[in-house]
Amino acid sequence: MKTLQTPKYRDLQLSECAGAPILRTLWERFDMSLLLTQSGMMKRSGTPSWLLCFLYVVGLISNCSSVVQMADMAQKDSLLKHMFKSRKLAQYTMSRFFTTSFA
């Protein structure tokens, strides 16, 4: 009888947010953007409100404790950079959005 060797896994550090595409699919299926608009959470210009809320949810799932960490994660993570394309999500953008009182 042969002894099995321990498996060798490659280190694939491509993204901390591997579930983000699944979350985005669910986000679109349940039309969360419409719910945000109906609840009064919208912006006039700049980054869309649904994108800020989506990043906030992804940040909470990734155990980010502040919007600074969430904004850093969006700039550094390869998957999130691809999902958010050319949008620059700065910390002050998220801070202003989430400290604004909505109706």
Number of C-alpha atoms within 10 A of each C-alpha: 3 4 5 6 6 6 6 6 6 6 6 6 8 10 14 14 18 12 13 20 13 10 15 15 11 12 14 12 9 11 11 16 19 13 12 14 13 10 11 12 19 15 12 7 7 10 15 13 19 19 15 18 18 17 22 19 16 21 20 14 12 17 11 17 10 13 20 15 15 25 23 14 22 24 18 13 15 15 19 20 16 12 14 15 9 8 15 14 21 15 15 12 15 20 14 10 16 15 8 9 9 10 6
